[in-house]
Amino acid sequence: DWSSDVCSSDLPLLSVNQGAQVVATNSGWASGEGGAAVLNAAFDRAGAFRFADENSRDSALLLSLPPAAYTVQVKSADGSAGSTLIEVYEVR
């Protein structure tokens, strides 16, 4: 089970930024646009592991981004410290 270890009882917030502009956010991977089915299909195409549970506390985004510099940030909902694993894949 690969999941973030953000020390919080709430879902972590994942954000993708370009400079000071927030490009996209997610808190609860299966709640995003298209839900779990769209992300599971993308995970399969990229050769990534699927999340084992649609109710997991993981966050994930599927984005089409133009070439540029981006940053990714993960925050706990309550500001507590923790660690996380961020993976980025090219999906075709």
N, C-alpha and C positions, 0 to 999 in steps of 0.2 A: 504494500500500500504506500504509494508515493503521495504525500500530502505536505502542505506547509505546516510548520511548527510555530506559527504566530501565537503567542500566549494571550489568547482572548477567547471569551465565550461567544463572541460575535464573529461574523465572517470578515476575513481580511479584505482590504480594498486594494485592488490591482489597478494601476494607472500607467498609461503610456503617454509620454510628453514629448513635444518638440519645442525646445526652449522653455519658455514660461507657459506655453499653451498646452492644456490637457487635450489629447487627441481622442482617448477612449478610456473608459473605466469598466470594471466588473467586480462584483461582490457576490459570489455564488455562481459557479461556472455554468450550471444547467439552466440558470435564469436568463442568460443572454439571448440575443436575437437568434431565433432558430432552435434554441434549446440544446439539449444534450445530443440529439440526433445529428445536427449539423457539425457540432464539435467532434463527436465520435467519428464521423466520416473523415473529417480533416486529420484527426489523430491517426487513423488508419492509413491515409494517403502519405502522411509524413513519416510513418514508421514509429510513431510515438506510442507510449502506453496510454490506454484508456483509463479514466478514473473508475475505480471499482464501484462507486456508489454515487448516484445522482444527487444524493443529499449530503455529500461530503462538503467540507469547509474550504475546498479548493476554489481558486479563481482562474479563469482562462478567457482569452480573447482570440478571435479569428479576424484579422484585419488585412486589408489591401492598402499598403502604404507606398507613396512615391519615395524614390531615393532621397534620403536626408539623414541627419543625425537625430536619434531618438534616445530617450532614457526611459527606464521602467522602474517603478517604485511600488513597493508593497508596504502597507501600513496596517497595523491592527486597529480594530474599531475603537478600542479603549485606550490606545496610546502605550500599551505595555510592550516590553521588549521581547524579541524572539528571533528565530532564524527562518529562512525560507529558501526554496529552490526555485530558480527561474530558468525556464528552458525556452528557446526561440527556434522555430523551425521555418523553413521555406516550404510552403504547401503549393503544389501544382495541381 
